């Protein structure tokens, strides 16, 4: 199975083709020999290339703006191979939208066809995945047979179905190797595995087409020609009136699908755009975040800003006791999004995984990238309060079934709904480190939690003392067992909280 970014030899630049737009006469340029369609940058006409002639086949919808640093003709390298972004596709689905950038690769790898030189750099849970076309050895199952969460084999390799969505093309820009009909509904299925691979199946054609990719960091792509951050700062976001109370609402992130009103605390749905009717849901009993929205903190050498906050409650199956935790959505322009989780049993910093860990049949463990994590908790989760902005369509009452796994300080969590299965991974954090990251050392006491730590003997204890302690513990356990009889008293977890707690946002794009 070929993987994206394989080695290749540098090749000569292709001859550029330029012709006047049939709609307005402005020049339309094709940099890739594999591009069959293009969108005129002046009149938005959609044109198709037939030999040396261009034909107009319609007009493209306006692009929705975003906060991505990517733009047309940005260039970079992946595993020693140069590429240029020549086109952009913006797709929509019921819960939001996402963007795919068309990447033209230079040179030709061994055994490659011309089509293999067209890659895709796509959004993925606030991060990025670089993919290349993948030639399926056999026809995959029908889309309706690929249920979210199930494991299936594609060309002999096991994958977990992570998303099965009906999508449609919203807008496009630049030159494209293919162009779905604008607004035409089609099915896309994504499958992931424990090696970090993402296999996308596009059922817009028969048989379906496929691409295979893995996660990338923009910093590792050695990108040049990125959009200047000041371009977005000058625009100053978007402003509108709250549809519930009329108070002014400001949106900083152009990619936000939900935002809360600072006056009445209503959740406002932005997924249809500001030109459409804005839907809202009122909220009572606000939960005040410990870390204010807009705060900036340093984690792992990068600056992150708090753009969203949500409080959630969990309940283990068969137990009537609930527990709660909070999640802060953090944003970095080049790294995307991650989550700072505040639970009664400690703080953690997690981010969505690209692949899908392999879970044991009894769900007591999960393996990812060669490491095995052991089950900590399994519970139903529900969102009870939100504030700020979110890149997915968040709402009170959103429910999911979560599983948390641990390996030392490392954490792994799954969150499943009927439409999607998402995973996140990260590490536990010391509460003092969290306070320091946001410059809130003076309030360090408010950050302290009942942090879970592995048992270690204090250096001052002698071996004899440790033996005495162990004996006393065994005696107490024996007495408790005798007293308890046949009674069972509630949950083994008093208040708990999700370690990985990845929010129900995380739509696959």
Buried (B, 14 or more C-beta within 10 A) or exposed (E): EBBBBBEBEEBEEBEEBEBEBBBEEEEBBBBBBBBBBBBBBEBBBBBBBEEEEBEBEEBBBEBBEBBBBBBBEBBBBBEEBBBBBBBBBBBBBEBBBBBBBBBBBBBBBEEBEEEBBBBBBBBBBBBBBBBBBBEBEEEBBEBEEBEBBBEBEBBEEBBBBBBBBEBBBBBBBBBBBBBBEBEEEBBBBBBBBBBBBBBBBBBBEEEBBBBBBBBBEBEEBEBEEBBEEEEBEEEEBBEBEBBBBEEEBEBBBBBBBBBBBBEBBBBBBBBBEEEEEBBBBEBEEEBEBBBEBEBEBEBEEBBBBBBBBBBBBBBBEEBEEBBBBBBBBBBBBBBBBBBBBBBBBBBBBBBBBBBBBBBEEEEEBBBBEEBBBEBBBBBBBBBBBBBBBBBBBBBBEBEBBBBBBBBEBBBBBBBBBEBBBBBBBBBBBBBEEBBBBBEBEEEEEEBBBEBBEEEEEEEEEEEEEEEEEEEEEEEEEEEEEEEEEEEEEEBEBEBBBBBBBBBBBBBBB
